[in-house]
Amino acid sequence: MPHVASSPARTLSLIALVSGLYDLLLGIGLLAAPSALAGWFGVAAPEPPIFGTLNGLFLVAIGLGYWLPYRDPVRHRGYLWIMGPLLKGGGAAAFVVDVVLRDSPGAFLLFAASDGSLALITLWALMRRPRVGPERRPEPG
């Protein structure tokens, strides 16, 4: 049986950890201090407040969901595809479009940069092929 290096799996696990903490902290921020978070980005607090609460819950759930690929990135690659390139990549594009077309605050480009970076890093890691080493054969003798 060929020996497969676990480096790609370790990389995916690390990406899941960083992405999960990122989403979890943003979600907690939205739940705990929506007005302060909005103020930092120069926008009004969510109105009605349920929009901020739901977005906070959404981010906390996504952040907690990253626990699965953190523990077993090979088995839960699908989660990484959906939450990384699809959601974070789509979110980054949406932030850029919103700044350009709707004149949203330029601070939103920080989210575009962070989400976009995580999306690209996740895509890169998912596209990597595991290195296959030489077959391990019993030593003669």
C-alpha positions in Angstrom: 0.0 0.0 0.0 1.4 3.4 -0.9 2.4 5.8 1.9 0.4 9.0 1.7 1.9 12.1 3.4 -0.6 13.7 5.8 0.6 17.3 5.1 -2.4 18.2 2.9 -4.8 17.0 5.7 -2.8 18.9 8.3 -3.1 22.0 6.2 -6.8 21.6 5.8 -7.2 21.1 9.5 -5.3 24.3 10.2 -7.4 26.2 7.7 -10.5 24.8 9.4 -9.3 26.0 12.7 -8.5 29.5 11.5 -11.7 29.8 9.5 -13.8 28.5 12.4 -12.3 30.9 14.9 -12.7 33.8 12.5 -16.4 33.1 12.0 -17.0 32.3 15.6 -15.5 35.5 16.9 -17.4 37.6 14.3 -20.6 35.9 15.2 -20.1 36.4 18.9 -19.3 40.1 18.2 -22.6 40.5 16.3 -24.5 38.8 19.1 -22.8 40.6 22.0 -22.2 44.0 20.7 -23.9 44.7 17.3 -23.9 48.5 17.7 -20.2 48.6 18.6 -19.3 46.3 15.7 -21.4 48.4 13.3 -19.8 51.6 14.6 -16.3 50.3 13.9 -17.2 49.9 10.3 -19.1 53.2 10.0 -22.5 51.7 9.5 -25.8 51.8 11.4 -26.6 49.0 13.7 -28.8 46.3 12.1 -32.4 47.4 12.0 -34.5 45.6 13.0 -32.1 44.0 15.4 -33.1 40.5 14.4 -31.0 40.9 11.3 -27.9 41.2 13.4 -28.9 38.4 15.7 -29.6 36.0 12.8 -26.3 36.9 11.1 -24.5 36.4 14.5 -26.2 33.0 14.9 -25.3 32.1 11.3 -21.6 32.9 11.9 -21.5 31.0 15.2 -23.1 27.9 13.6 -20.6 28.1 10.7 -17.7 28.6 13.1 -18.8 25.6 15.2 -19.3 23.5 12.0 -15.6 23.9 11.2 -14.9 21.6 14.1 -15.8 18.7 11.8 -13.1 19.3 9.2 -10.7 20.4 11.9 -11.0 17.0 13.4 -11.2 15.0 10.2 -10.5 17.2 7.1 -10.5 14.3 4.7 -14.0 13.1 5.6 -15.4 16.6 5.8 -13.9 18.2 2.7 -17.4 19.0 1.4 -17.9 21.4 4.3 -14.6 23.1 3.4 -15.7 23.4 -0.2 -19.1 24.9 0.7 -17.9 27.3 3.5 -14.6 28.2 1.9 -14.5 28.8 -1.8 -18.3 29.1 -2.2 -19.5 31.1 0.9 -16.3 33.0 1.8 -15.4 33.6 -1.9 -19.0 34.6 -2.7 -19.0 36.9 0.4 -15.8 38.5 -0.6 -17.2 39.2 -4.1 -20.4 40.6 -2.6 -18.5 43.0 -0.3 -16.5 44.3 -3.3 -19.6 44.7 -5.4 -21.4 46.4 -2.6 -18.6 48.9 -2.0 -18.3 49.7 -5.8 -22.0 49.7 -6.8 -23.8 50.7 -3.6 -21.2 53.0 -2.1 -20.8 51.0 1.1 -18.0 52.0 3.5 -14.5 51.1 2.3 -14.0 49.3 5.6 -16.1 46.5 4.1 -13.1 45.8 1.9 -11.4 44.4 5.1 -14.1 41.7 5.1 -13.6 41.2 1.4 -9.8 40.8 1.9 -10.2 38.4 4.9 -13.0 36.3 3.4 -11.3 36.3 0.0 -8.0 35.2 1.5 -9.5 32.4 3.4 -11.5 31.3 0.4 -8.4 31.3 -1.8 -6.2 29.5 0.8 -9.0 26.9 1.3 -9.3 26.4 -2.5 -5.5 26.0 -2.8 -5.4 23.4 0.0 -8.4 21.5 -1.4 -6.9 21.4 -4.9 -3.5 20.0 -3.6 -2.8 16.5 -4.4 -1.3 14.4 -1.6 2.3 13.4 -2.2 2.5 9.7 -2.6 5.8 8.2 -1.4 7.4 4.9 -2.4 5.6 1.8 -1.5 6.7 0.3 1.8 7.8 -3.2 1.2 9.0 -5.6 3.9 12.8 -5.7 4.1 14.2 -9.0 2.7 15.5 -11.3 5.2 
